[in-house]
C-alpha cells in the first residue's frame, strides 16, 4: 500500500525492514549450515524458505506480519512460485527467497544475467506487493562484483536494493567467509533521498 505521494506506507517499510533483519539474524545464527552449503555448492532453497517460515511466525513477528500461505520449492513445487504470502496491515504481499551459492561458473554475473531477471520481472508485474530476498554465499556487501551487479540490476530492471547486510561464516580450518543477504523491491516502491 502506498501513501498519497506514491511512496510505500511506513507500516510496509517497517515490516520489510523487520523481515530483512530477522532473516539476517536467523541465518547468521545458522552459519555452520551456510558453511556446509558453501562447501557443497548447495542452493538449499527449501531450507531457506522453511527457516524464514520458522522465524516469521513467532509471537514477535505476529505484531508486524502474518504468514498466510507457504508454497514454492519448499512445498515440492516445480518452476517459480513465491515462497510465501504475508499479510502486512490490510494487504497481502508475495515474498520469494533466492539462494545464490557463488562457485565456479555460478558467479554474480550468472545469477544477475540468467536467474534473477525472471524474478525482477515478477516484481515489476506485482510492484508494491512483491519482495525478493537474496542470499549470496560466499559474498560480502563490499565485493566489487556484487556492487556492480546490484547497480546493473537496479538500472536495467527498475528494482531497488532496499537493504542488505552480511554475516561471518566460520569454516575451520578454512578461512572464514561471509554471506550477503539483501531485500529487493520494485523501484517505484522505494523512497529515494534527494
C-alpha positions in Angstrom: 0.0 0.0 0.0 1.4 3.4 -1.0 1.0 6.7 0.7 -0.5 9.8 -1.1 2.8 10.7 -2.6 3.3 7.2 -4.1 5.9 6.1 -1.6 5.3 2.9 0.4 3.3 3.2 3.6 5.5 3.3 6.7 3.9 0.1 8.0 5.0 -1.8 4.9 8.5 -0.3 5.1 8.9 -1.3 8.7 7.6 -4.8 8.0 10.1 -5.4 5.2 12.9 -3.9 7.4 11.9 -6.4 10.1 11.9 -9.3 7.6 15.4 -8.5 6.4 16.7 -8.0 10.0 15.0 -11.2 11.3 16.2 -13.4 8.4 19.8 -12.0 8.6 19.9 -12.8 12.3 18.4 -16.2 12.0 20.5 -17.3 9.0 23.6 -15.8 10.8 22.8 -18.0 13.8 22.9 -21.0 11.5 26.3 -20.1 9.9 27.5 -23.7 10.3 24.8 -24.7 7.9 25.8 -22.0 5.4 29.4 -23.2 5.7 28.2 -26.7 4.6 26.2 -25.2 1.7 29.4 -23.3 0.6 31.5 -26.5 0.8 29.0 -28.4 -1.2 27.9 -25.6 -3.6 24.3 -26.2 -2.4 21.4 -24.0 -3.1 19.2 -25.3 -0.2 16.3 -23.2 -1.4 13.7 -25.2 0.6 15.8 -24.9 3.7 16.0 -21.1 3.5 12.2 -20.8 3.0 11.5 -23.1 6.0 13.9 -21.2 8.2 12.1 -18.0 7.1 8.8 -19.6 8.0 10.0 -20.6 11.4 11.3 -17.1 12.3 8.4 -15.1 10.7 5.7 -17.0 12.5 6.9 -16.4 16.1 5.0 -14.2 18.5 7.2 -11.2 17.9 6.7 -11.4 14.2 3.0 -11.6 14.6 2.9 -8.0 15.7 4.4 -7.0 12.3 3.1 -9.5 9.8 1.3 -12.8 9.4 2.3 -15.6 7.1 -0.8 -16.5 5.2 0.5 -19.2 2.8 3.6 -21.2 2.2 4.4 -22.6 -1.3 7.2 -22.8 -3.8 10.1 -25.3 -3.7 9.8 -26.0 0.0 6.4 -27.5 -0.8 7.8 -29.6 -3.7 6.5 -27.3 -6.4 8.5 -27.1 -9.7 9.0 -23.9 -11.6 8.6 -20.5 -9.9 6.1 -19.7 -7.2 6.8 -17.2 -4.4 7.8 -18.9 -1.2 5.2 -17.3 0.9 2.4 -14.8 1.1 2.5 -12.5 4.1 -0.1 -10.1 5.3 1.1 -6.6 6.3 -1.7 -4.4 7.6 -4.6 -5.0 5.3 -2.7 -6.1 2.2 -1.1 -9.4 1.2 2.4 -9.4 -0.2 4.4 -12.1 -2.0 7.9 -13.0 -0.7 10.4 -15.0 -2.6 13.8 -16.2 -1.2 16.6 -16.9 -3.7 19.8 -18.6 -2.6 22.9 -17.8 -4.7 25.9 -20.1 -4.0 28.8 -18.4 -5.6 31.1 -21.1 -7.0 32.8 -21.8 -10.3 30.6 -20.7 -13.2 27.8 -19.7 -10.8 29.2 -16.3 -10.2 27.4 -13.0 -9.6 27.1 -12.3 -13.4 25.4 -15.8 -13.9 22.7 -15.1 -11.3 22.1 -11.5 -12.5 22.0 -12.4 -16.2 20.3 -15.9 -16.1 18.4 -16.5 -12.9 17.3 -13.2 -11.4 15.7 -11.4 -14.4 12.6 -13.5 -14.2 12.2 -12.7 -10.5 12.8 -9.0 -11.3 10.1 -9.2 -14.0 7.8 -10.8 -11.4 8.5 -7.9 -9.1 7.7 -5.5 -12.0 4.4 -7.2 -12.5 3.3 -7.1 -8.9 5.1 -3.8 -7.9 4.0 -2.9 -4.4 3.1 -6.5 -3.4 6.4 -8.2 -4.3 9.6 -8.6 -2.4 12.7 -10.7 -3.0 15.3 -11.8 -0.5 18.6 -12.9 -2.0 21.2 -14.7 0.0 24.6 -15.0 -1.7 27.4 -17.1 -0.3 30.3 -16.7 -0.1 29.8 -13.0 -0.7 30.2 -9.7 1.0 28.4 -6.4 0.5 31.8 -4.9 -0.1 32.6 -7.2 -3.0 33.1 -5.2 -6.2 31.4 -7.8 -8.3 28.3 -7.7 -6.0 28.2 -3.9 -6.1 28.4 -3.8 -9.9 25.8 -6.5 -10.3 23.4 -4.7 -7.9 23.8 -1.3 -9.7 23.3 -3.0 -13.1 20.1 -4.7 -12.0 18.7 -1.5 -10.5 19.3 0.3 -13.7 18.2 -2.4 -16.1 15.2 -3.9 -14.3 13.8 -1.0 -12.3 14.3 -2.8 -9.0 15.9 -1.4 -5.9 18.0 -2.9 -3.2 16.3 -1.6 -0.1 18.5 -3.2 2.5 21.4 -5.6 2.8 23.8 -6.9 5.4 26.3 -9.6 5.7 27.4 -12.1 8.3 30.5 -14.1 9.0 30.5 -17.8 8.1 33.2 -19.7 10.1 34.7 -22.6 8.2 37.6 -24.1 10.2 40.2 -25.0 9.1 39.4 -22.9 6.0 39.4 -19.1 6.2 36.1 -17.5 7.2 33.7 -16.4 4.6 30.8 -14.1 4.5 27.2 -14.4 3.3 25.3 -11.4 2.0 21.5 -11.1 2.5 19.6 -8.5 0.6 16.0 -7.3 0.3 14.7 -6.1 -3.1 11.5 -4.2 -4.0 10.3 -2.7 -7.2 12.0 0.7 -7.7 8.6 2.6 -7.6 8.1 1.4 -4.0 11.3 2.8 -2.6 11.7 6.3 -1.2 14.8 8.0 -2.6 16.5 10.6 -0.6 17.4 13.7 -2.7 
